[in-house]
């Protein structure tokens, strides 16, 4: 029915996590296009490049070498050009402090990395569906907070 | 010699439409008032050919009716949620069916097909969005918000808020307040 696809980007230094992530999206019924980057520097280089197609949803791992997720988040939020991107933190940390801190700095979604593939698919599907609602139903994105 | 003819526009158009649809070799229902239900999916080539064939007669396909109807469902729900009268007194399924003149079952299936979510979930999402807005405005307590949005109790609203967003209403309020402080300092 919907011809458009949703453009997803993930920055994560763990190869297995990147693979699970890409596989999970392939199995969802929503059409997505997924690109992955190995750390924050590669990610920001891509986003700042002139011909970059900005993602609808950007997933950020928190612990990455060279430039971590929090640094990326702050850079992205400081740049008007990226205002339309929904930002999802995708991390193994479940510390309340980390979670609240990322939300305060402008993240829309916080996902604790699930321990199995089925849960991962469910979580990603939920993220994409709700994000789609914000996108298509004119909801106020400043109030978009989701924790899974 | 002069002849006078009398024609029935509706019959003429229906005849044209029927011929062109038959030529497409798809199953369809004519619903009247310019509404056609296709019972199978149309390839984009066939769709283009059909549009072309109709344009000869200046007949245009107005819009994808499904998207229009889904938009109407959304608008109706939003009106209903944001209106104090309806949210308290009206049963959603009956209200949608009456307003949009389709059965609730039809509307519900169509909605799920197009939006990847159900009408029920969409209503919850809208109510939670409204709650967020009222929390941020800060004029009402959560108990008053629960009452205004017709929740049976403040606990029910809190639970639904937590289930939908993963965070509690008070955490939401705290986060938004701190976020604004940071934005103001920048």
Interface residues (C-beta under 8 A of the other chain):
Chain A: X1 X2 X29 X30 X78 X100 X103 X104 X105 X106 X110 X129 X130 X132 X133 X136 X137 X139 X140 X143 X145 X146 X147 X148
Chain B: X66 X74 X113 X114 X115 X116 X117 X122 X125 X129 X132 X133 X136 X165 X166 X167 X171 X172 X174 X175 X176 X178 X179 X182 X186
